[in-house]
């Protein structure tokens, strides 16, 4: 951003809230009082990612020569397509706003607001949201969160993404799915984080997936095999 940390923030926590291979997230407070989550891309990840994909391609080609039936070359193409998207934090911000609008019918879903005036391709400023990880049973017991209600709402969320919209969050691990109990309404909120990668499903894939679930429910093994 071309400025010192003290010029941008009233406070900035050096210890990241979370760190991964591409970036890490810090909690900070802006001069106007807003508490934000700042996602910062690691300095050399852009250059290193190109080398990593090339190395992956060479290794998979070598394995393919030894084992002709090895059918994982699609991994290289997926990496070539998806990694540039994940490295563009402005794309992540657009995905966050798209899914928030797409799923606005669910009042239990919370997606952090993006602060565009401060964000770049390598630094993303978001509304700071707190909660426990979706697999943290002790946190849910302490906060009186109904696990059955939470499970139903997660099912609704992903069913809407998969079957209705065909725009699916690709990284729903516990660190990216937080839960909290609203102190005002006492309703359980699901906070969805990390919108760097989404998959667009075609109508034919969505329909076949519907048919697969119908076949599973009816224990129709021929149709399960057909649509698997």
C-alpha positions in Angstrom: 0.0 0.0 0.0 3.1 2.2 0.1 2.6 3.4 3.7 4.0 2.4 7.1 1.7 0.4 9.4 1.4 3.2 11.9 0.1 5.5 9.1 -2.7 3.1 8.2 -3.8 1.7 11.6 -4.4 2.8 15.1 -3.4 -0.8 16.1 -2.2 -3.8 14.2 -1.7 -7.3 15.7 1.6 -8.7 14.6 0.5 -12.3 15.4 -1.8 -13.5 12.6 -5.3 -14.8 13.3 -4.6 -17.4 10.7 -1.9 -18.3 8.2 -1.8 -20.5 5.1 0.4 -21.1 2.1 -0.7 -18.0 0.2 -1.5 -15.4 2.8 -2.1 -14.6 6.5 -4.8 -12.6 8.2 -4.2 -9.9 10.9 -6.6 -8.0 13.1 -6.3 -4.2 13.0 -8.1 -1.0 13.9 -8.4 1.8 11.3 -8.2 5.5 12.3 -12.0 5.9 11.9 -12.5 3.2 14.5 -13.4 0.3 12.3 -12.0 -3.1 13.4 -10.9 -5.0 10.3 -9.3 -8.3 9.2 -6.4 -7.6 6.9 -5.5 -10.5 4.5 -1.9 -10.1 3.3 -0.3 -12.2 0.6 3.1 -13.6 1.2 5.8 -11.6 -0.6 7.2 -14.2 -3.0 4.1 -16.4 -3.5 3.3 -15.0 -7.0 6.7 -15.9 -8.4 7.0 -19.2 -6.5 3.5 -20.4 -7.7 4.6 -20.4 -11.3 7.6 -22.6 -10.4 5.4 -24.9 -8.3 2.9 -25.5 -11.1 5.8 -26.3 -13.6 7.3 -28.7 -11.1 3.9 -30.4 -10.6 3.5 -30.8 -14.3 7.0 -32.3 -14.8 6.4 -34.8 -11.9 3.0 -35.8 -13.1 4.3 -36.3 -16.7 7.1 -38.5 -15.3 4.6 -40.6 -13.3 2.3 -40.9 -16.4 5.3 -42.3 -18.4 5.8 -45.0 -15.8 2.1 -45.7 -15.1 0.2 -45.0 -18.4 -3.2 -45.5 -16.6 -2.4 -42.6 -14.2 -5.2 -40.1 -14.8 -4.3 -37.1 -12.7 -3.0 -34.7 -15.3 -6.2 -32.7 -14.8 -4.7 -31.5 -11.5 -2.2 -29.4 -13.4 -4.9 -27.8 -15.6 -7.0 -27.1 -12.5 -4.0 -25.5 -10.7 -3.2 -23.3 -13.8 -6.8 -22.1 -13.9 -7.4 -21.7 -10.1 -4.2 -20.4 -8.6 -4.2 -17.0 -10.4 -7.8 -16.5 -9.2 -6.8 -17.3 -5.6 -3.9 -14.9 -5.8 -6.1 -12.0 -6.9 -7.7 -10.7 -3.7 -9.9 -8.3 -5.6 -11.5 -11.4 -7.2 -12.0 -12.8 -3.7 -13.8 -9.6 -2.7 -16.1 -9.8 -5.7 -16.9 -13.5 -4.8 -17.7 -12.5 -1.3 -20.2 -9.8 -2.4 -21.7 -12.1 -5.0 -22.4 -14.9 -2.5 -23.7 -12.5 0.1 -26.2 -11.2 -2.4 -27.0 -14.6 -3.8 -27.8 -16.0 -0.3 -29.4 -13.0 1.3 -32.5 -15.0 1.9 -30.7 -16.7 4.7 -30.6 -14.3 7.7 -28.3 -16.7 9.6 -25.5 -16.3 7.0 -22.9 -13.6 7.6 -20.2 -12.6 5.0 -17.7 -10.0 6.0 -18.1 -6.7 4.2 -15.2 -5.7 1.9 -13.6 -2.3 2.2 -12.7 -1.6 -1.4 -11.1 1.8 -0.9 -8.2 0.1 0.9 -8.0 -3.2 -0.9 -5.6 -4.3 -3.7 -4.8 -7.5 -5.5 -2.4 -8.5 -2.7 -4.0 -7.0 0.4 -7.7 -7.4 1.3 -9.5 -5.3 4.0 -12.6 -6.9 5.4 -15.0 -6.4 8.3 -13.7 -8.3 11.3 -16.0 -11.1 12.5 -15.5 -13.3 15.5 -16.8 -16.8 16.2 -15.8 -20.4 17.0 -14.9 -23.0 14.4 -17.8 -25.1 13.2 -16.2 -28.2 14.6 -15.5 -26.8 18.0 -18.0 -28.7 20.2 -16.8 -27.1 23.4 -17.3 -23.6 22.0 -20.8 -24.5 20.9 -21.7 -26.0 24.3 -20.4 -22.9 26.1 -22.4 -20.6 23.9 -25.6 -22.6 23.8 -25.5 -23.2 20.1 -27.9 -25.8 18.9 -25.9 -28.3 16.8 -29.0 -29.7 15.1 -30.1 -26.2 14.0 -26.5 -25.5 12.8 -26.4 -28.7 10.8 -29.7 -28.0 9.1 -28.6 -24.5 8.2 -25.3 -25.7 6.8 -27.3 -28.1 4.7 -29.6 -25.4 3.4 -26.6 -23.2 2.6 -24.7 -25.7 0.5 -27.9 -27.1 -1.1 -28.7 -23.5 -2.3 -25.2 -23.1 -3.7 -25.1 -26.5 -5.4 -28.6 -27.1 -6.6 -30.1 -23.7 -7.1 -27.2 -21.3 -8.0 -24.4 -23.5 -9.2 -21.8 -21.2 -7.5 -20.1 -23.2 -4.8 -17.5 -22.2 -2.1 -14.6 -24.6 -2.6 -12.8 -24.5 0.7 -15.3 -25.0 3.6 -12.8 -26.3 6.2 -13.5 -25.4 9.8 -11.2 -22.4 9.8 -13.4 -20.8 7.0 -16.8 -21.6 8.6 -17.3 -19.9 12.0 -20.4 -19.9 14.2 -21.6 -17.5 16.8 -24.7 -16.7 18.8 -26.2 -13.3 18.2 -26.5 -11.5 21.6 -29.6 -9.6 20.4 -31.7 -12.3 18.7 -30.0 -15.4 20.2 -30.0 -16.9 16.7 -27.0 -18.8 15.5 -25.0 -17.1 12.8 -22.8 -18.9 10.3 -19.8 -16.8 9.1 -18.4 -17.8 5.8 -14.8 -16.8 5.1 -12.2 -17.1 2.4 -14.0 -16.5 -0.9 -10.9 -16.9 -3.1 -12.1 -19.9 -5.0 -15.6 -20.9 -6.2 -16.7 -23.5 -8.7 -19.4 -22.8 -11.3 -21.5 -25.9 -11.9 -23.2 -26.4 -15.2 -26.9 -27.2 -15.4 -26.1 -30.8 -16.5 -23.8 -31.4 -13.5 -26.4 -30.0 -11.1 -29.2 -32.1 -12.6 -27.1 -35.3 -12.5 -26.2 -34.6 -8.9 -29.9 -34.2 -8.1 -30.6 -37.5 -9.8 -27.7 -39.1 -7.8 -29.3 -38.1 -4.5 -32.7 -39.3 -5.6 -31.2 -42.6 -6.5 -29.4 -42.8 -3.1 -32.6 -42.1 -1.2 -34.4 -44.8 -3.2 -31.5 -47.2 -3.0 -31.5 -47.5 -6.8 -28.0 -48.8 -7.3 -28.2 -48.8 -11.1 -28.9 -45.1 -11.1 -26.3 -44.5 -8.4 -23.7 -46.1 -10.6 -25.0 -44.1 -13.6 -24.8 -40.7 -12.0 -21.7 -41.2 -9.8 
